[in-house]
Amino acid sequence: MSSSIWMRAAGRLLLLVVVGLPMAWSVGYSLLYSVGAVGRLRSAATEGTAWQAAFAEPGLRRTAMYSAGVAAAATTLSVGLSLGIALAWPWLAASRLAQASLGTLLATPPAVVGLLVLQWSSPGGFVARLARRVGLIRVPQDFPTLVQDEWAIGLIAALAAVSAPVMTLSLLRLWTVARIDRHCELAEALGATRSQARWHIALPMLWRRVRPLAALAFLANLGAFELPLMLGQQSPEMISVLIQRRFTHFDPAQRPRAFALAVLYWLLVAIVLALWLRWQRRQPWPSWQEWHGWHGWHGWHGWHGWRKNQRWQRSQSSQRGQRTDERGSR
C-alpha cells in the first residue's frame, strides 16, 4: 500500500516538473511581457494597447473559427480512419510490417509530410502531371486546388496523416490486450453476424479508448504550425500562424500583441479542456444498449447478463484481495 502511494506521489511530482513548471513559466512570462512588466518594449505595452490590439485583431473571430473547424475535421478524419483500420483489419496487430510502417509514419516530421503533400497535390505536382499526361487536364490551372485552398483539403489530410498512426497503433494494441476478438466470437456464437458484432461490441470498446487520444489530437491540430504555414491559406489563417506572424513582424511594437494573443489562446484552450474533463466525469459513458438502443438479435440479453456477471466476479475478487491484504497488515 505504501509503495503505491509513493509511486503516485513520484508520478505527480514528475508531471509537475516536466509539464507544470515549464507551462507556468511560459504563460507567466508571456503575460508579464504583454503588460510591460518584462522585456525591452515596456513603453509599448505599459499603455495597455497590447491587449486592446489583441482583442481588436482584424479577423480574430474568423481565425479562431477556422482553426477550430480545421482541427475538428482533421481529428474526425484521423479517428474514423483509425477505427476503420482496427475494425476491418485487426490482424495487423500481429504484423511486424504493419507495426513498422505505422511507426515510420509516426516518426515522420510534420514538415516532411507537408512537403510530400505539396509535391503530390499542388497544381504542378506529381498527380497534376500524371493527369496532364493521360489527357485529363490541359494546363495546371485545370487541376483542382488542394493546397492553400479555401476548404483546407490538403491541410486537413496532412494533419490527419500525422495524428492517425498513433491512434491506429493504440487501437490495435487494445484489440490484442482486451481480447476483443473473443468478445466478438462469443457474440457470433449467440446469434450475431460478424458485422453486428464489430459494430455493436468492438466499436464501443475501441471508442472508449480513442476518446482521450482524440481530445489530445484536437489540441495538437489546433496548435500545429508547420503544416498550416506550408499548406494553409493566408486569410483566414490558423491561430498559431497568426501569433507567429505578429511575433516576427518588422515592427517590434507588435511583439507584446503576439504575447497577448498567445495568453488568450492558452486561456481559451484551458477553459475548453477543463469543461470537457468536467463533463467526462459527470457523464459516464453509456452502456452498449443505451448507446445503440438495439436488442434485435437472439441471445443479446444472455450476452449482457454474462458481461454483468463477469464484472461482479471481478469486483468480488478485488474486494477479497483487499480484505486479505488488510488481514495480513494486521
Residue pairs with C-beta under 8 A, 6 or more apart in sequence:
1 325
1 329
27 263
27 266
29 38
30 259
30 260
30 262
30 263
30 266
31 259
31 263
32 38
32 39
33 39
33 45
33 255
33 256
33 259
34 45
34 50
34 51
34 54
34 256
34 257
34 259
34 260
34 263
35 45
35 46
35 48
35 50
35 51
36 42
36 43
36 44
36 45
36 46
36 47
36 50
36 256
39 45
39 255
39 256
41 252
41 253
41 255
41 256
44 50
44 252
44 253
44 256
45 256
49 256
50 256
50 257
50 259
50 260
51 260
53 257
53 260
54 60
54 257
54 260
54 261
54 264
55 264
57 63
57 242
57 257
57 261
59 235
59 236
60 242
62 236
63 236
63 237
63 238
63 239
63 242
64 239
64 268
65 236
66 152
66 236
66 237
66 238
67 222
67 238
67 239
67 240
68 222
70 152
70 155
70 156
70 159
70 221
70 228
70 232
70 238
71 159
71 218
71 219
71 221
71 222
71 224
72 218
73 152
73 156
74 155
74 156
74 159
74 160
74 163
74 217
74 221
75 160
75 163
75 214
75 217
75 218
75 221
77 156
77 157
77 160
77 164
78 159
78 160
78 161
78 163
78 164
78 167
78 217
79 167
79 210
79 214
79 217
81 160
81 164
81 168
82 164
82 167
82 168
82 171
82 210
83 171
83 203
83 206
83 207
83 210
85 92
85 168
85 171
85 172
86 168
86 171
86 172
86 174
86 175
86 206
87 198
87 202
87 203
87 206
90 172
90 175
90 180
90 181
92 98
92 99
92 172
93 172
93 173
93 175
93 176
94 176
98 172
99 169
102 165
102 168
102 169
103 165
103 169
105 161
105 164
105 165
106 165
106 166
106 169
108 162
109 226
110 158
110 162
110 224
110 226
110 227
111 226
111 230
113 158
113 161
113 162
113 227
114 158
114 226
114 227
114 230
114 231
115 230
117 147
117 154
117 157
117 158
117 231
118 125
118 147
118 154
118 230
118 231
119 125
119 126
120 126
120 127
121 127
121 146
121 147
121 154
122 128
122 146
122 147
123 140
123 141
123 143
123 145
124 140
127 143
128 137
128 140
128 143
131 137
131 143
132 138
132 140
137 143
146 153
146 154
147 153
147 154
147 155
147 231
148 154
148 231
148 232
148 233
149 233
150 233
152 231
152 232
152 233
154 231
155 227
155 228
155 231
155 232
158 227
158 231
159 221
159 224
159 227
162 224
162 227
163 217
163 220
163 221
166 213
166 217
167 210
167 213
167 214
167 217
170 209
170 210
170 213
171 206
171 209
171 210
174 180
174 205
174 206
174 209
175 181
175 202
175 206
178 205
180 201
180 202
180 205
180 206
183 197
183 201
183 202
183 205
184 194
184 197
184 198
184 201
184 202
185 197
186 303
186 306
187 196
187 197
187 200
187 201
187 303
188 194
188 197
190 297
190 298
190 299
190 300
190 302
190 303
191 297
191 298
191 299
192 200
192 201
192 297
192 299
192 300
193 297
196 297
200 288
200 292
200 294
201 288
204 288
204 291
208 285
215 273
215 276
219 269
219 273
222 239
222 269
223 239
223 240
223 265
223 269
224 238
224 240
225 238
225 240
225 241
225 244
228 237
228 238
228 240
228 241
229 241
229 244
232 238
232 241
237 245
239 261
239 265
242 261
243 258
243 261
243 262
243 265
244 258
246 254
246 255
246 257
246 258
246 261
247 254
247 255
247 258
247 259
249 255
249 258
288 304
289 295
289 300
289 304
295 301
